[in-house]
């Protein structure tokens, strides 16, 4: 899951986050997302909101 965590933290665009979804299941992504610090979660949420 470390690879997924790093990919999520490196993502800067919705397209980059969407590309991760292709490689991982929703469950895997949610497990890793909930392991992130609040600030990291907020950053990812902001990226998704930019659509």
Secondary structure, 3 states (H helix, E strand, C coil): CHHHHHHHHHCCCHHHHHHHHHHCCHHHHHHHHHHCCHHHHHHHHHHHHCC
